[in-house]
Amino acid sequence: MIETMGAPMIAAILFLMPVYAMKKVPAMAKYKTSTPVQIFTAICGVAAITSVIYGAF
């Protein structure tokens, strides 16, 4: 149960938060990558979260 709830949070922290931070936080702008790389990273994060949610049911 813990890994079912923790895995989406870890996926969000590892995949989605950096993409968001590179766009919104001025100090992170120097780490910004190209748009296709950001889209790929976001898709991987959403896929990781979706697979965990799908596996829970």
C-alpha positions as CSV (number, residue, x, y, z in Angstrom):
1,M,0.0,0.0,0.0
2,I,2.8,2.4,0.8
3,E,4.5,1.9,-2.5
4,T,1.2,2.3,-4.3
5,M,0.8,5.7,-2.8
6,G,4.5,6.7,-2.8
7,A,5.4,5.8,-6.4
8,P,3.2,8.5,-8.1
9,M,4.7,11.1,-5.7
10,I,8.2,9.9,-6.5
11,A,7.5,10.0,-10.3
12,A,6.0,13.5,-10.0
13,I,9.1,14.7,-8.1
14,L,11.6,13.0,-10.5
15,F,9.9,13.8,-13.8
16,L,7.3,16.5,-13.6
17,M,8.7,19.0,-11.0
18,P,12.0,19.7,-12.8
19,V,10.1,20.4,-16.1
20,Y,7.8,22.8,-14.2
21,A,10.6,24.4,-12.2
22,M,12.7,25.1,-15.3
23,K,9.8,27.1,-16.7
24,K,8.6,28.9,-13.5
25,V,11.7,29.3,-11.2
26,P,14.2,31.9,-12.5
27,A,17.1,30.2,-10.7
28,M,16.4,27.0,-12.6
29,A,16.3,28.7,-16.0
30,K,20.0,28.0,-16.6
31,Y,19.2,24.2,-16.5
32,K,16.5,24.5,-19.1
33,T,16.6,22.0,-21.9
34,S,14.9,22.0,-25.3
35,T,11.2,21.8,-25.7
36,P,11.1,18.3,-27.2
37,V,13.2,17.0,-24.2
38,Q,10.9,18.6,-21.7
39,I,7.8,17.1,-23.5
40,F,9.5,13.7,-23.5
41,T,10.3,14.0,-19.8
42,A,6.7,15.0,-19.0
43,I,5.3,12.2,-21.0
44,C,7.5,9.7,-19.1
45,G,6.3,11.1,-15.8
46,V,2.7,10.9,-16.8
47,A,3.2,7.3,-18.0
48,A,4.9,6.3,-14.8
49,I,2.1,7.8,-12.7
50,T,-0.6,6.3,-15.0
51,S,1.0,2.8,-14.8
52,V,1.0,2.9,-11.0
53,I,-2.6,4.1,-10.8
54,Y,-3.6,1.4,-13.4
55,G,-1.8,-1.3,-11.4
56,A,-3.6,-0.3,-8.2
57,F,-7.0,-1.3,-9.7
